[in-house]
Amino acid sequence: MPIRSSDHEPESAPEPQQLPMMLPPAQGPAVEQPAKLIRIAAMIRELLQDVRQSTPDEAGRKRLRAVYGRAVAALKEGVSKELQDELETLVLPLGDSPSESEIRLAQAQLVGWLEGLFQGIQAALWTQHMQARAEIEEMRRHRGLPPGPGDIVPRDPGQYL
């Protein structure tokens, strides 16, 4: 949650699954269900590793196709409309009996998209953190409050004899 200059006391933090990941205010919340997104990403990563290490038969490939389709649908539920549209354009549906390489490519593409999304969220959170820190420092300077931990305080050298 972005810190505004009118905030004086920290609010209690909501549960992780309820905390929306925020981007700068003009863009609004990008990820509405971060815990769900992380679970799906972990599952897809594991599936990708399993497919790389084994040779799934026809039934296994059909099962992977179904899991992949459900995972994409679940991802769309947890992200903003803009990210849903982006995911829709990047993710192509798998055919009725996809080959092992098609499954690997589709899953790798999805894992790559998720990792890019997580990096974007981290960058947005870092930007918010730095903006909040700058606002707090500005309030301290404006109100004459003592510096916070880690701030460099110019020392008065005193008089020399």
N, C-alpha and C positions, 0 to 999 in steps of 0.2 A: 504494500500500500504506500503510495507516495506520501511524503511528509510535507505538510503545508505549514506556512509560517504561523497559522492560527492554532496549530496543534501544540498543546502545552504538556499534556501527559500522554505517555504511550498507552495504547489500548491493548487489551489482551489479544494475543495472536489466535486467529481461527485455526481449526484443524487443517493439516496439510491438504487433504482432499477437497476442502472448501475454499482454499486460498487461490484466487485467480492470478495468473501470471500477467503482469501489466506491462504494456509498452508505453511509450510516451503518450500523454493525454489525447493527442489528436487521433491516435489509432485505437484506443480503447483496449479492453482485455483481448488477448490473442488466444490464450489457453484457459478454458473454463474449468477443466478437470485435470490438473497436472499429474496427480497420483495415477489416474487411469492411463494417461498418456505414457508415463514411465513404465507401468506394468506391461502395456501392449508392446512398447519398444523392446523391453527385455525378452518377452515371449518371441517376438519376430527374430531377434538376434539369435536366440537359442535354436529356433527352427532353421535359420540359415546355416548355422554351424552343423546341425544334424544332417541337413541335406548335403552339405559339402563332404561329410564323413561317411555317408551311406549312399546306396543306390536304391531309392524308393521304387517299389513296383507300381503298377497301374493304380491299384486301390490306394496306395500311399500318396501318390501324386494327386489323385482326386481329393483325398482328405486335406492335403496341403493347400490345394486350390480353394477349398471351402473355408479353411481357417484363414487364409490370406484375405478372402473376400469379406469375412466377418470382421477381421482386424481393421481393414480399411474403413468399413462402415462405422466401427466403434471409434476410430480416430476422428472421423468427421463429426461425431457427436460431441467431442471434447474440445473442438477448436472453433475459432471465429469463422464467419462466413467467407472472409477473404482467404483464409487458410484452407477452408473446405474447397473453394474454387481452385486454388493452386494445386491441392492434392488431386482433385478430379482431373485436371489437365495433365498431370505428370504420371498418374497411375493408370495403366491400361489393364483392362480385365483379362484374366487368363482364359484360354480356350477350354473346351470341355475335357480334353485330356492333354494337359500341358506336358512338355518334355521336362526332364530334370534341369536342363540348362535354362529353360524359360522360367521355371520356379525360382532358381537361384538368382537370375537377373532381376525378377520382380521383387524378391525379398531384399536383395542388396540395394535396389533403388529405394525401396521404402525405408530401410535402415538409414541410408544416406540422407533422405529427406528429414527423417526424425532427428538425426544428429545435427543437421543444419538448423532445424527448428530449436533444438536445445541450445545451440550456440547463440542463436539470435536472442533467446530468452535471457541467457546469461549476460549478453552484452547490454540488453535493455535494463536488466536489474543492476548491473554495474553503473550504468549511466544514471539511473535513479538514485543509487547510493551516493554517487559523487555529487549530484545536484542537491540532495538532502544535506549532505555534509557541508557544502558551500553555503546553503541557506542557514544552517545552524551557526556556522562561523560568522556569517554576516550579522546574525541576530546578536551573537556575543559581542562583536565589535561595536554594534550600534547601541547596545544596552550597557556596555562596560563590564560585562561579565568576565570572570576569569577564564583563561583558555582551557580547553578540554585536554584529556590525556593525549600525549603524543605531539601536542602543539609546541612549537619552538617559542620560547619566551625570551625576548631580548633582555639581557642582564645589564643592570646599571653598574658600570665599573667602579663607581665610588670615587672618592677624592684621593689623589696621590699626594704623598708627603714629600 
